[in-house]
């Protein structure tokens, strides 16, 4: 076997190994992503259940986050519906969005 054939064989083998490594890495990344999605879904369901429980106990809350400033008029508006407004500042909390959605639906159904 001459040097050209050895070099070509080495390049081909390296390409095959890199391809296999890439497939395994993508599979583990996809698995981790699926676990994250499942954890997020589970967290959302937990907060939806908590919202239902709070509705039943008449201890509803509404979580405000992001760029929205909690004003006295917002607090007063929700207080008339027996809802406590809780500010979570700028951080986005998807689980609180799930909670709020249940509360929103309930309040809309009461109109």
N, C-alpha and C positions, 0 to 999 in steps of 0.2 A: 504494500500500500504506500503510495507516495504522499508527500506532504499536503498536496492539494486535496486529496481524498480524505485524509485524516482531518484537515481543517473543516472541510464540508460536512463530514460526519459529526464533528464537534458542534458546529453551528446548528445543524438540524436537531441534534439531541438536546441542545440547550433550549431551542425554540419549543420543542415538545414539552420539556420539563417546565418551562415558564408558563406554557399554556395550561398545563395541569394544575400548577400552583395557583394560577389566576382563577380557574374554575372553583377550586376548593375555597379560596378566599371569598369569591362572590357568593358561594353557597352559605358560608358562615355569616357573611354580612346580611344576606337575605333572611337567614334564620333569626339573627339578632333583631332585624327590623320587624319581623313578624311578632317576636316576643314583646317588643316595645309597643307595637300596635295593640296587641292583646292586653298588655298592662294598661294602656291608655283607655281602651274600651272598658275594661274592668273598673277602672277608677271612675269613669264617667257614669257607669251603671250604679256604682256605690253612691255617688252624689245625687243621682236621680232618685234613688230609693230614700236617701236622707231627706230630700226635698218633699217627697210624698209623706214621709213620717212627720216632718215639720208642719206640713199643711194640716194633717190630722190632729196634731197637738196645738195648732194655732200659734206656732212659734216661727213663722216664716221670716226669712232673711233675704236680702238682695245684695249680692256682692258687686261692687263697682271697682273696676280696675282699668288700667291703660291711661289714656290722656284725659279721661273724664274727671272733672272736679266735682266733688260732692258738695252741693250747695244746700243751704237751709230749705229752699223750696223743694228740692228733691227729697230730702229727709221728711219734710212735712207731708208731701204727696203720698209717699209710701206709708207713713205713719197712719194716715186716714184709712189705709187698707190693712192695718195691723201688720206691717212688714218693717223689720229692722234693717236699715241700710248700713252695710259694712264696707268701708273703703280698704282696698288692698293695694293702693298706690299704683305705680306704673307697671309692675310685673303682671304678665298675662298668665292666668291660671285656667287651663282648659276645663278642669273639673268643676270650677265655680261657674263657668259658662253653661255646663250641663245642668247644674243646680238651678241657675237662673232661668233656663229654658222651661223647666217644669213649673217654676213659679210664674213665669210670664203666661204660660198656657192656662194655668189655674186662674190667674187674675183676669185674663181675657174672657174666660168662660163665665166669670161672675158678673160681667157687664150686662 
